[in-house]
Amino acid sequence: MNIRRITATAAATTALVTSSMMLAPASQAAATSCYSYANSYSKPAGTNWLPAGALFKTSSACSDINIKSNTNRYVKVCFEVNAALQCQSNYTLTTGGQWTTIATNVKDGALFAFEFRSDALSNGSWAA
């Protein structure tokens, strides 16, 4: 292999690695900023809804609705539309101890609730 080809390949690889490293911190910073406004939750056994009989409201801190349950759970989001709840058609499996995005590109000030597939006790955090 000639020296020019090796040098060109090394330069291209360095440029790709550098540019991808520059992009990663911005997305991580946005997620960190969103999660710094997280709220803890405790859903009691016997109900599938969080919050029970009320609604959460999205903020400008996050563009998505995220949840971090302490154990694996199937969850979906229901939005208030014209004084009624309209739920996502499918549940999303959350992995215990990890943030999971349940709804994306949600407007600031949207009212919503979580619907859990199980009525078992669930604890964790949410950010929206």
The first five atom37 places (N, CA, C, CB, O) and aatype in JSON, in Angstrom:
{
  "aatype": [12, 2, 9, 1, 1, 9, 16, 0, 16, 0, 0, 0, 16, 16, 0, 10, 19, 16, 15, 15, 12, 12, 10, 0, 14, 0, 15, 5, 0, 0, 0, 16, 15, 4, 18, 15, 18, 0, 2, 15, 18, 15, 11, 14, 0, 7, 16, 2, 17, 10, 14, 0, 7, 0, 10, 13, 11, 16, 15, 15, 0, 4, 15, 3, 9, 2, 9, 11, 15, 2, 16, 2, 1, 18, 19, 11, 19, 4, 13, 6, 19, 2, 0, 0, 10, 5, 4, 5, 15, 2, 18, 16, 10, 16, 16, 7, 7, 5, 17, 16, 16, 9, 0, 16, 2, 19, 11, 3, 7, 0, 10, 13, 0, 13, 6, 13, 1, 15, 3, 0, 10, 15, 2, 7, 15, 17, 0, 0],
  "atom_mask": [
    [1, 1, 1, 1, 1],
    [1, 1, 1, 1, 1],
    [1, 1, 1, 1, 1],
    [1, 1, 1, 1, 1],
    [1, 1, 1, 1, 1],
    [1, 1, 1, 1, 1],
    [1, 1, 1, 1, 1],
    [1, 1, 1, 1, 1],
    [1, 1, 1, 1, 1],
    [1, 1, 1, 1, 1],
    [1, 1, 1, 1, 1],
    [1, 1, 1, 1, 1],
    [1, 1, 1, 1, 1],
    [1, 1, 1, 1, 1],
    [1, 1, 1, 1, 1],
    [1, 1, 1, 1, 1],
    [1, 1, 1, 1, 1],
    [1, 1, 1, 1, 1],
    [1, 1, 1, 1, 1],
    [1, 1, 1, 1, 1],
    [1, 1, 1, 1, 1],
    [1, 1, 1, 1, 1],
    [1, 1, 1, 1, 1],
    [1, 1, 1, 1, 1],
    [1, 1, 1, 1, 1],
    [1, 1, 1, 1, 1],
    [1, 1, 1, 1, 1],
    [1, 1, 1, 1, 1],
    [1, 1, 1, 1, 1],
    [1, 1, 1, 1, 1],
    [1, 1, 1, 1, 1],
    [1, 1, 1, 1, 1],
    [1, 1, 1, 1, 1],
    [1, 1, 1, 1, 1],
    [1, 1, 1, 1, 1],
    [1, 1, 1, 1, 1],
    [1, 1, 1, 1, 1],
    [1, 1, 1, 1, 1],
    [1, 1, 1, 1, 1],
    [1, 1, 1, 1, 1],
    [1, 1, 1, 1, 1],
    [1, 1, 1, 1, 1],
    [1, 1, 1, 1, 1],
    [1, 1, 1, 1, 1],
    [1, 1, 1, 1, 1],
    [1, 1, 1, 0, 1],
    [1, 1, 1, 1, 1],
    [1, 1, 1, 1, 1],
    [1, 1, 1, 1, 1],
    [1, 1, 1, 1, 1],
    [1, 1, 1, 1, 1],
    [1, 1, 1, 1, 1],
    [1, 1, 1, 0, 1],
    [1, 1, 1, 1, 1],
    [1, 1, 1, 1, 1],
    [1, 1, 1, 1, 1],
    [1, 1, 1, 1, 1],
    [1, 1, 1, 1, 1],
    [1, 1, 1, 1, 1],
    [1, 1, 1, 1, 1],
    [1, 1, 1, 1, 1],
    [1, 1, 1, 1, 1],
    [1, 1, 1, 1, 1],
    [1, 1, 1, 1, 1],
    [1, 1, 1, 1, 1],
    [1, 1, 1, 1, 1],
    [1, 1, 1, 1, 1],
    [1, 1, 1, 1, 1],
    [1, 1, 1, 1, 1],
    [1, 1, 1, 1, 1],
    [1, 1, 1, 1, 1],
    [1, 1, 1, 1, 1],
    [1, 1, 1, 1, 1],
    [1, 1, 1, 1, 1],
    [1, 1, 1, 1, 1],
    [1, 1, 1, 1, 1],
    [1, 1, 1, 1, 1],
    [1, 1, 1, 1, 1],
    [1, 1, 1, 1, 1],
    [1, 1, 1, 1, 1],
    [1, 1, 1, 1, 1],
    [1, 1, 1, 1, 1],
    [1, 1, 1, 1, 1],
    [1, 1, 1, 1, 1],
    [1, 1, 1, 1, 1],
    [1, 1, 1, 1, 1],
    [1, 1, 1, 1, 1],
    [1, 1, 1, 1, 1],
    [1, 1, 1, 1, 1],
    [1, 1, 1, 1, 1],
    [1, 1, 1, 1, 1],
    [1, 1, 1, 1, 1],
    [1, 1, 1, 1, 1],
    [1, 1, 1, 1, 1],
    [1, 1, 1, 1, 1],
    [1, 1, 1, 0, 1],
    [1, 1, 1, 0, 1],
    [1, 1, 1, 1, 1],
    [1, 1, 1, 1, 1],
    [1, 1, 1, 1, 1],
    [1, 1, 1, 1, 1],
    [1, 1, 1, 1, 1],
    [1, 1, 1, 1, 1],
    [1, 1, 1, 1, 1],
    [1, 1, 1, 1, 1],
    [1, 1, 1, 1, 1],
    [1, 1, 1, 1, 1],
    [1, 1, 1, 1, 1],
    [1, 1, 1, 0, 1],
    [1, 1, 1, 1, 1],
    [1, 1, 1, 1, 1],
    [1, 1, 1, 1, 1],
    [1, 1, 1, 1, 1],
    [1, 1, 1, 1, 1],
    [1, 1, 1, 1, 1],
    [1, 1, 1, 1, 1],
    [1, 1, 1, 1, 1],
    [1, 1, 1, 1, 1],
    [1, 1, 1, 1, 1],
    [1, 1, 1, 1, 1],
    [1, 1, 1, 1, 1],
    [1, 1, 1, 1, 1],
    [1, 1, 1, 1, 1],
    [1, 1, 1, 0, 1],
    [1, 1, 1, 1, 1],
    [1, 1, 1, 1, 1],
    [1, 1, 1, 1, 1],
    [1, 1, 1, 1, 1]
  ],
  "atom_positions": [
    [[0.86, -1.17, 0.0], [0.0, 0.0, 0.0], [0.9, 1.23, 0.0], [-0.97, 0.0, 1.23], [1.92, 1.27, 0.69]],
    [[0.52, 2.23, -0.77], [1.42, 3.38, -0.84], [1.15, 4.36, 0.3], [1.29, 4.08, -2.19], [0.07, 4.36, 0.88]],
    [[2.14, 5.19, 0.6], [2.08, 6.12, 1.74], [0.97, 7.13, 1.57], [3.42, 6.85, 1.89], [0.32, 7.48, 2.56]],
    [[0.72, 7.62, 0.37], [-0.35, 8.6, 0.15], [-1.72, 8.01, 0.5], [-0.35, 9.09, -1.3], [-2.54, 8.68, 1.14]],
    [[-1.96, 6.77, 0.1], [-3.25, 6.13, 0.39], [-3.43, 5.93, 1.89], [-3.36, 4.77, -0.35], [-4.52, 6.15, 2.41]],
    [[-2.39, 5.51, 2.57], [-2.45, 5.31, 4.03], [-2.72, 6.65, 4.71], [-1.12, 4.69, 4.56], [-3.56, 6.73, 5.61]],
    [[-2.03, 7.7, 4.29], [-2.22, 9.02, 4.88], [-3.63, 9.54, 4.63], [-1.18, 10.01, 4.32], [-4.24, 10.1, 5.53]],
    [[-4.15, 9.35, 3.43], [-5.51, 9.81, 3.1], [-6.54, 9.04, 3.92], [-5.79, 9.65, 1.59], [-7.5, 9.63, 4.43]],
    [[-6.36, 7.74, 4.04], [-7.29, 6.92, 4.83], [-7.27, 7.33, 6.29], [-6.95, 5.42, 4.7], [-8.32, 7.45, 6.92]],
    [[-6.09, 7.55, 6.84], [-5.97, 7.99, 8.24], [-6.61, 9.35, 8.44], [-4.49, 8.03, 8.66], [-7.29, 9.57, 9.45]],
    [[-6.42, 10.26, 7.51], [-7.02, 11.6, 7.63], [-8.53, 11.52, 7.57], [-6.5, 12.53, 6.52], [-9.21, 12.2, 8.34]],
    [[-9.09, 10.71, 6.68], [-10.54, 10.57, 6.55], [-11.13, 9.94, 7.82], [-10.9, 9.71, 5.32], [-12.18, 10.38, 8.3]],
    [[-10.47, 8.93, 8.35], [-10.94, 8.28, 9.58], [-10.93, 9.26, 10.74], [-10.07, 7.07, 9.91], [-11.88, 9.31, 11.52]],
    [[-9.87, 10.04, 10.86], [-9.78, 11.04, 11.94], [-10.9, 12.07, 11.81], [-8.4, 11.74, 11.9], [-11.49, 12.47, 12.81]],
    [[-11.2, 12.5, 10.59], [-12.26, 13.49, 10.37], [-13.61, 12.92, 10.77], [-12.29, 13.94, 8.9], [-14.41, 13.61, 11.4]],
    [[-13.88, 11.66, 10.42], [-15.16, 11.04, 10.78], [-15.3, 10.9, 12.28], [-15.31, 9.67, 10.11], [-16.34, 11.23, 12.84]],
    [[-14.27, 10.41, 12.93], [-14.31, 10.23, 14.38], [-14.48, 11.57, 15.07], [-13.03, 9.53, 14.89], [-15.28, 11.68, 16.0]],
    [[-13.76, 12.58, 14.65], [-13.86, 13.91, 15.26], [-15.25, 14.5, 15.09], [-12.82, 14.85, 14.66], [-15.8, 15.05, 16.04]],
    [[-15.83, 14.39, 13.89], [-17.15, 14.97, 13.66], [-18.22, 14.23, 14.45], [-17.49, 14.94, 12.18], [-19.14, 14.87, 14.95]],
    [[-18.12, 12.91, 14.59], [-19.13, 12.19, 15.37], [-18.98, 12.48, 16.85], [-19.02, 10.68, 15.13], [-19.97, 12.5, 17.58]],
    [[-17.75, 12.73, 17.31], [-17.55, 13.1, 18.71], [-18.13, 14.47, 18.99], [-16.07, 13.06, 19.07], [-18.58, 14.73, 20.11]],
    [[-18.12, 15.35, 18.01], [-18.66, 16.69, 18.2], [-20.17, 16.66, 18.29], [-18.22, 17.61, 17.07], [-20.76, 17.5, 18.98]],
    [[-20.82, 15.73, 17.61], [-22.28, 15.66, 17.62], [-22.82, 15.0, 18.87], [-22.77, 14.91, 16.41], [-23.87, 15.4, 19.36]],
    [[-22.15, 14.02, 19.41], [-22.66, 13.26, 20.54], [-22.93, 14.11, 21.78], [-21.68, 12.18, 20.89], [-24.01, 13.97, 22.37]],
    [[-22.02, 15.0, 22.2], [-22.29, 15.76, 23.42], [-23.55, 16.61, 23.35], [-21.12, 16.63, 23.71], [-24.19, 16.8, 24.39]],
    [[-23.93, 17.13, 22.19], [-25.12, 17.98, 22.11], [-26.38, 17.17, 22.43], [-25.24, 18.6, 20.71], [-27.23, 17.64, 23.19]],
    [[-26.51, 15.97, 21.87], [-27.69, 15.15, 22.15], [-27.67, 14.66, 23.59], [-27.76, 13.97, 21.19], [-28.72, 14.58, 24.23]],
    [[-26.49, 14.32, 24.09], [-26.38, 13.9, 25.48], [-26.72, 15.06, 26.42], [-24.97, 13.37, 25.78], [-27.36, 14.86, 27.45]],
    [[-26.3, 16.27, 26.06], [-26.59, 17.44, 26.89], [-28.09, 17.7, 26.94], [-25.86, 18.67, 26.36], [-28.63, 18.04, 28.0]],
    [[-28.78, 17.55, 25.81], [-30.23, 17.75, 25.78], [-30.93, 16.74, 26.66], [-30.76, 17.66, 24.34], [-31.83, 17.1, 27.42]],
    [[-30.52, 15.47, 26.57], [-31.13, 14.43, 27.41], [-30.84, 14.69, 28.88], [-30.63, 13.04, 27.0], [-31.73, 14.56, 29.72]],
    [[-29.6, 15.04, 29.19], [-29.24, 15.33, 30.58], [-30.05, 16.5, 31.11], [-27.75, 15.63, 30.7], [-30.51, 16.47, 32.25]],
    [[-30.23, 17.52, 30.3], [-31.02, 18.68, 30.7], [-32.46, 18.27, 30.97], [-30.97, 19.77, 29.62], [-33.05, 18.68, 31.97]],
    [[-33.04, 17.47, 30.09], [-34.41, 17.0, 30.25], [-34.55, 16.18, 31.54], [-34.84, 16.17, 29.03], [-35.47, 16.41, 32.33]],
    [[-33.65, 15.23, 31.73], [-33.74, 14.34, 32.89], [-33.45, 15.06, 34.2], [-32.78, 13.18, 32.73], [-33.84, 14.57, 35.27]],
    [[-32.78, 16.21, 34.14], [-32.53, 16.95, 35.38], [-33.82, 17.52, 35.96], [-31.52, 18.07, 35.13], [-33.86, 17.95, 37.11]],
    [[-34.89, 17.54, 35.14], [-36.21, 17.99, 35.6], [-37.14, 16.82, 35.88], [-36.84, 18.92, 34.57], [-38.36, 17.01, 35.94]],
    [[-36.6, 15.63, 36.03], [-37.41, 14.43, 36.24], [-38.17, 14.48, 37.55], [-36.53, 13.18, 36.2], [-37.73, 15.09, 38.53]],
    [[-39.32, 13.82, 37.55], [-40.17, 13.7, 38.72], [-40.24, 12.23, 39.12], [-41.6, 14.27, 38.46], [-40.32, 11.36, 38.25]],
    [[-40.2, 11.95, 40.4], [-40.35, 10.56, 40.83], [-41.83, 10.21, 40.86], [-39.7, 10.34, 42.23], [-42.69, 11.08, 40.99]],
    [[-42.12, 8.93, 40.73], [-43.51, 8.47, 40.8], [-43.61, 7.19, 41.61], [-44.09, 8.26, 39.38], [-42.64, 6.44, 41.74]],
    [[-44.77, 6.95, 42.13], [-45.1, 5.7, 42.8], [-46.54, 5.37, 42.45], [-44.89, 5.79, 44.37], [-47.47, 5.99, 42.96]],
    [[-46.7, 4.39, 41.57], [-48.04, 3.94, 41.17], [-48.43, 2.79, 42.09], [-48.07, 3.51, 39.65], [-47.77, 1.76, 42.1]],
    [[-49.5, 2.97, 42.85], [-49.89, 1.9, 43.78], [-50.43, 0.67, 43.04], [-50.94, 2.42, 44.75], [-50.9, 0.76, 41.91]],
    [[-50.36, -0.46, 43.69], [-50.94, -1.69, 43.15], [-52.45, -1.52, 43.05], [-50.57, -2.93, 44.04], [-53.06, -0.84, 43.87]],
    [[-53.04, -2.15, 42.05], [-54.49, -2.1, 41.91], [-54.98, -1.08, 40.9], [0.0, 0.0, 0.0], [-56.18, -1.02, 40.64]],
    [[-54.1, -0.29, 40.32], [-54.48, 0.68, 39.29], [-53.52, 0.57, 38.11], [-54.49, 2.12, 39.87], [-52.35, 0.21, 38.28]],
    [[-54.01, 0.88, 36.94], [-53.17, 0.88, 35.74], [-52.75, 2.3, 35.35], [-53.91, 0.22, 34.58], [-51.99, 2.48, 34.41]],
    [[-53.24, 3.3, 36.07], [-53.06, 4.7, 35.67], [-52.12, 5.45, 36.59], [-54.39, 5.4, 35.64], [-52.07, 5.24, 37.8]],
    [[-51.37, 6.34, 35.96], [-50.52, 7.26, 36.7], [-50.58, 8.61, 35.99], [-49.03, 6.73, 36.8], [-50.27, 8.67, 34.8]],
    [[-50.96, 9.66, 36.64], [-51.49, 9.71, 38.0], [-52.94, 9.27, 38.0], [-51.36, 11.13, 38.59], [-53.64, 9.43, 37.0]],
    [[-53.39, 8.74, 39.1], [-54.78, 8.28, 39.21], [-55.69, 9.49, 39.39], [-54.94, 7.28, 40.41], [-55.54, 10.26, 40.34]],
    [[-56.62, 9.67, 38.47], [-57.6, 10.74, 38.56], [-57.07, 12.14, 38.27], [0.0, 0.0, 0.0], [-57.74, 13.12, 38.58]],
    [[-55.89, 12.25, 37.68], [-55.31, 13.56, 37.36], [-54.5, 13.43, 36.07], [-54.42, 14.09, 38.53], [-54.49, 12.37, 35.44]],
    [[-53.84, 14.5, 35.68], [-53.02, 14.5, 34.48], [-51.68, 15.17, 34.75], [-53.75, 15.19, 33.31], [-51.59, 16.06, 35.6]],
    [[-50.66, 14.75, 34.04], [-49.37, 15.43, 34.04], [-49.38, 16.44, 32.91], [-48.19, 14.41, 33.89], [-50.24, 16.4, 32.03]],
    [[-48.42, 17.37, 32.94], [-48.31, 18.39, 31.9], [-46.86, 18.45, 31.41], [-48.77, 19.78, 32.43], [-45.94, 18.5, 32.22]],
    [[-46.67, 18.44, 30.1], [-45.32, 18.53, 29.55], [-44.76, 19.93, 29.76], [-45.31, 18.17, 28.06], [-45.5, 20.9, 29.93]],
    [[-43.43, 20.01, 29.75], [-42.75, 21.29, 29.95], [-41.88, 21.59, 28.72], [-41.88, 21.26, 31.24], [-41.82, 20.8, 27.78]],
    [[-41.22, 22.71, 28.76], [-40.3, 23.06, 27.67], [-38.94, 22.41, 27.87], [-40.15, 24.58, 27.58], [-38.07, 22.55, 27.01]],
    [[-38.74, 21.7, 28.98], [-37.45, 21.06, 29.25], [-37.2, 19.84, 28.37], [-37.37, 20.66, 30.71], [-36.05, 19.5, 28.1]],
    [[-38.27, 19.19, 27.92], [-38.14, 17.97, 27.12], [-39.05, 18.06, 25.9], [-38.49, 16.72, 27.97], [-40.13, 18.65, 25.96]],
    [[-38.6, 17.47, 24.81], [-39.47, 17.41, 23.64], [-40.19, 16.07, 23.56], [-38.66, 17.65, 22.35], [-41.07, 15.88, 22.71]],
    [[-39.82, 15.13, 24.43], [-40.41, 13.8, 24.46], [-40.94, 13.5, 25.86], [-39.37, 12.73, 24.04], [-40.65, 14.22, 26.82]],
    [[-41.73, 12.44, 25.96], [-42.18, 11.95, 27.26], [-41.37, 10.69, 27.55], [-43.75, 11.65, 27.29], [-41.38, 9.73, 26.77]],
    [[-40.67, 10.71, 28.67], [-39.74, 9.65, 29.04], [-40.1, 9.07, 30.4], [-38.29, 10.16, 29.06], [-40.63, 9.77, 31.26]],
    [[-39.81, 7.8, 30.58], [-40.05, 7.17, 31.88], [-38.89, 6.23, 32.2], [-41.4, 6.4, 31.89], [-38.33, 5.59, 31.32]],
    [[-38.55, 6.16, 33.48], [-37.53, 5.24, 33.97], [-38.15, 4.48, 35.13], [-36.22, 5.99, 34.41], [-38.17, 4.96, 36.26]],
    [[-38.65, 3.29, 34.83], [-39.26, 2.47, 35.87], [-38.18, 1.66, 36.58], [-40.35, 1.52, 35.27], [-37.12, 1.39, 36.01]],
    [[-38.44, 1.28, 37.81], [-37.46, 0.49, 38.56], [-37.41, -0.96, 38.1], [-37.77, 0.55, 40.04], [-36.41, -1.65, 38.33]],
    [[-38.47, -1.44, 37.46], [-38.53, -2.79, 36.91], [-39.1, -2.7, 35.5], [-39.39, -3.75, 37.82], [-39.67, -1.68, 35.13]],
    [[-38.95, -3.75, 34.74], [-39.51, -3.77, 33.39], [-41.03, -3.62, 33.45], [-39.13, -5.07, 32.64], [-41.7, -4.29, 34.23]],
    [[-41.56, -2.72, 32.64], [-43.0, -2.46, 32.59], [-43.41, -2.13, 31.17], [-43.39, -1.3, 33.55], [-42.64, -1.56, 30.4]],
    [[-44.63, -2.5, 30.83], [-45.23, -2.05, 29.56], [-46.06, -0.81, 29.86], [-46.11, -3.19, 28.9], [-46.94, -0.83, 30.73]],
    [[-45.77, 0.27, 29.12], [-46.41, 1.56, 29.39], [-46.8, 2.22, 28.08], [-45.48, 2.49, 30.22], [-46.1, 2.06, 27.07]],
    [[-47.9, 2.97, 28.08], [-48.23, 3.84, 26.96], [-48.72, 5.17, 27.52], [-49.31, 3.19, 26.04], [-49.04, 5.29, 28.7]],
    [[-48.77, 6.17, 26.65], [-49.19, 7.51, 27.04], [-50.58, 7.77, 26.49], [-48.18, 8.59, 26.54], [-50.91, 7.39, 25.36]],
    [[-51.4, 8.41, 27.31], [-52.73, 8.84, 26.89], [-52.77, 10.36, 27.0], [-53.86, 8.17, 27.76], [-52.44, 10.92, 28.05]],
    [[-53.17, 11.02, 25.92], [-53.23, 12.48, 25.89], [-54.67, 12.95, 26.05], [-52.63, 13.03, 24.57], [-55.6, 12.3, 25.58]],
    [[-54.83, 14.09, 26.73], [-56.15, 14.69, 26.81], [-56.41, 15.47, 25.51], [-56.27, 15.63, 28.06], [-55.66, 16.37, 25.14]],
    [[-57.49, 15.08, 24.83], [-57.9, 15.74, 23.59], [-59.4, 15.97, 23.69], [-57.52, 14.88, 22.32], [-60.18, 15.02, 23.8]],
    [[-59.8, 17.22, 23.66], [-61.23, 17.58, 23.76], [-61.89, 16.95, 24.99], [-61.97, 17.14, 22.49], [-62.97, 16.36, 24.89]],
    [[-61.24, 17.08, 26.13], [-61.73, 16.61, 27.43], [-61.87, 15.09, 27.52], [-63.07, 17.25, 27.72], [-62.59, 14.58, 28.39]],
    [[-61.19, 14.36, 26.64], [-61.2, 12.89, 26.7], [-59.76, 12.4, 26.52], [-62.16, 12.27, 25.61], [-58.94, 13.09, 25.91]],
    [[-59.47, 11.23, 27.04], [-58.13, 10.66, 26.87], [-58.06, 9.83, 25.61], [-57.75, 9.81, 28.09], [-58.91, 8.97, 25.36]],
    [[-57.04, 10.09, 24.8], [-56.76, 9.3, 23.61], [-55.39, 8.65, 23.81], [-56.81, 10.17, 22.3], [-54.38, 9.34, 23.95]],
    [[-55.38, 7.33, 23.82], [-54.16, 6.59, 24.14], [-53.45, 6.08, 22.9], [-54.49, 5.42, 25.05], [-54.06, 5.84, 21.86]],
    [[-52.14, 5.93, 23.04], [-51.36, 5.29, 21.99], [-51.91, 3.88, 21.78], [-49.84, 5.26, 22.35], [-52.44, 3.27, 22.72]],
    [[-51.78, 3.36, 20.59], [-52.34, 2.04, 20.3], [-51.52, 0.9, 20.9], [-52.45, 1.84, 18.81], [-52.07, -0.16, 21.17]],
    [[-50.22, 1.11, 21.11], [-49.37, 0.03, 21.62], [-48.64, 0.45, 22.89], [-48.37, -0.39, 20.56], [-48.34, 1.62, 23.11]],
    [[-48.35, -0.55, 23.71], [-47.51, -0.35, 24.88], [-46.05, -0.4, 24.47], [-47.82, -1.4, 25.97], [-45.69, -1.08, 23.51]],
    [[-45.2, 0.31, 25.21], [-43.75, 0.27, 25.03], [-43.16, -0.42, 26.24], [-43.15, 1.7, 24.84], [-43.51, -0.11, 27.38]],
    [[-42.25, -1.36, 26.01], [-41.58, -2.04, 27.11], [-40.46, -1.16, 27.64], [-41.02, -3.42, 26.67], [-39.55, -0.79, 26.9]],
    [[-40.53, -0.84, 28.92], [-39.44, -0.11, 29.57], [-38.51, -1.13, 30.22], [-39.99, 0.9, 30.63], [-38.95, -2.2, 30.64]],
    [[-37.25, -0.79, 30.29], [-36.26, -1.64, 30.95], [-35.95, -1.01, 32.29], [-34.97, -1.82, 30.07], [-35.59, 0.17, 32.36]],
    [[-36.07, -1.78, 33.35], [-35.85, -1.27, 34.69], [-34.53, -0.54, 34.83], [0.0, 0.0, 0.0], [-33.48, -1.06, 34.44]],
    [[-34.57, 0.67, 35.38], [-33.37, 1.46, 35.64], [-32.84, 2.23, 34.44], [0.0, 0.0, 0.0], [-31.8, 2.87, 34.55]],
    [[-33.55, 2.19, 33.29], [-33.09, 2.9, 32.1], [-34.19, 3.83, 31.6], [-32.66, 1.92, 30.99], [-35.37, 3.49, 31.68]],
    [[-33.81, 4.99, 31.08], [-34.77, 5.9, 30.49], [-35.3, 5.32, 29.19], [-34.15, 7.29, 30.26], [-34.54, 4.82, 28.36]],
    [[-36.63, 5.4, 29.01], [-37.28, 4.95, 27.79], [-38.18, 6.08, 27.3], [-38.09, 3.64, 28.02], [-38.95, 6.64, 28.07]],
    [[-38.07, 6.4, 26.02], [-38.94, 7.41, 25.43], [-40.25, 6.74, 25.04], [-38.27, 8.09, 24.18], [-40.26, 5.75, 24.31]],
    [[-41.37, 7.27, 25.55], [-42.69, 6.69, 25.29], [-43.4, 7.47, 24.18], [-43.54, 6.69, 26.57], [-44.13, 6.86, 23.39]],
    [[-43.22, 8.78, 24.11], [-43.84, 9.6, 23.07], [-42.83, 10.65, 22.64], [-45.17, 10.28, 23.58], [-42.1, 11.2, 23.47]],
    [[-42.77, 10.93, 21.33], [-41.79, 11.88, 20.8], [-42.45, 13.12, 20.23], [-40.94, 11.2, 19.73], [-43.63, 13.11, 19.85]],
    [[-41.67, 14.2, 20.18], [-42.11, 15.47, 19.59], [-43.44, 15.94, 20.16], [-42.21, 15.34, 18.08], [-44.37, 16.25, 19.41]],
    [[-43.53, 16.0, 21.46], [-44.76, 16.4, 22.15], [-44.72, 17.9, 22.42], [-44.95, 15.6, 23.48], [-43.68, 18.43, 22.83]],
    [[-45.83, 18.57, 22.2], [-45.91, 20.01, 22.41], [-45.81, 20.36, 23.89], [-47.22, 20.56, 21.84], [-46.24, 19.58, 24.75]],
    [[-45.23, 21.51, 24.19], [-45.19, 22.02, 25.56], [-46.61, 22.24, 26.05], [-44.36, 23.34, 25.65], [-47.47, 22.71, 25.3]],
    [[-46.86, 21.89, 27.3], [-48.17, 22.12, 27.9], [-49.2, 21.04, 27.61], [0.0, 0.0, 0.0], [-50.36, 21.19, 27.99]],
    [[-48.81, 19.96, 26.93], [-49.75, 18.87, 26.65], [-50.09, 18.13, 27.95], [-49.16, 17.88, 25.59], [-49.21, 17.87, 28.77]],
    [[-51.35, 17.79, 28.11], [-51.79, 17.05, 29.29], [-51.81, 15.56, 28.95], [-53.2, 17.53, 29.76], [-52.28, 15.16, 27.88]],
    [[-51.3, 14.74, 29.88], [-51.19, 13.31, 29.59], [-51.2, 12.49, 30.88], [-49.93, 13.03, 28.79], [-51.04, 13.02, 31.98]],
    [[-51.37, 11.19, 30.71], [-51.26, 10.22, 31.8], [-50.57, 8.99, 31.24], [-52.67, 9.86, 32.4], [-50.57, 8.76, 30.04]],
    [[-49.99, 8.21, 32.12], [-49.4, 6.93, 31.73], [-50.43, 5.84, 31.99], [-48.08, 6.66, 32.5], [-51.11, 5.85, 33.01]],
    [[-50.53, 4.9, 31.08], [-51.33, 3.69, 31.31], [-50.36, 2.51, 31.32], [-52.45, 3.51, 30.21], [-49.66, 2.25, 30.34]],
    [[-50.34, 1.79, 32.42], [-49.5, 0.61, 32.57], [-50.33, -0.62, 32.22], [-48.91, 0.5, 34.02], [-51.52, -0.69, 32.54]],
    [[-49.72, -1.58, 31.57], [-50.46, -2.81, 31.22], [-50.76, -3.63, 32.47], [-49.66, -3.65, 30.2], [-51.75, -4.36, 32.51]],
    [[-49.92, -3.52, 33.47], [-50.09, -4.27, 34.71], [-50.6, -3.34, 35.81], [-48.76, -4.93, 35.13], [-50.27, -2.16, 35.84]],
    [[-51.39, -3.9, 36.71], [-51.85, -3.1, 37.85], [-50.94, -3.29, 39.07], [-53.29, -3.46, 38.2], [-51.32, -2.92, 40.18]],
    [[-49.76, -3.88, 38.87], [-48.8, -4.07, 39.96], [-48.18, -2.74, 40.37], [-47.7, -5.07, 39.55], [-48.16, -1.79, 39.59]],
    [[-47.68, -2.68, 41.58], [-46.96, -1.51, 42.09], [-45.82, -1.17, 41.13], [-46.42, -1.78, 43.52], [-45.14, -2.06, 40.63]],
    [[-45.61, 0.11, 40.88], [-44.49, 0.55, 40.04], [-43.95, 1.86, 40.58], [-44.93, 0.71, 38.56], [-44.7, 2.78, 40.91]],
    [[-42.63, 1.93, 40.66], [-41.93, 3.14, 41.11], [-40.88, 3.52, 40.07], [-41.27, 2.91, 42.5], [-40.4, 2.68, 39.31]],
    [[-40.54, 4.81, 40.03], [-39.5, 5.26, 39.12], [-39.54, 6.76, 38.95], [0.0, 0.0, 0.0], [-39.86, 7.5, 39.88]],
    [[-39.21, 7.21, 37.74], [-39.17, 8.64, 37.42], [-39.74, 8.86, 36.03], [-37.73, 9.2, 37.51], [-39.75, 7.96, 35.2]],
    [[-40.21, 10.09, 35.8], [-40.66, 10.48, 34.46], [-40.18, 11.89, 34.18], [-42.21, 10.39, 34.33], [-39.97, 12.69, 35.09]],
    [[-40.0, 12.18, 32.91], [-39.58, 13.52, 32.48], [-40.3, 13.84, 31.19], [-38.02, 13.61, 32.28], [-40.33, 13.03, 30.26]],
    [[-40.88, 15.05, 31.14], [-41.61, 15.46, 29.93], [-41.61, 16.97, 29.8], [-43.05, 14.93, 29.97], [-42.18, 17.5, 28.85]]
  ]
}
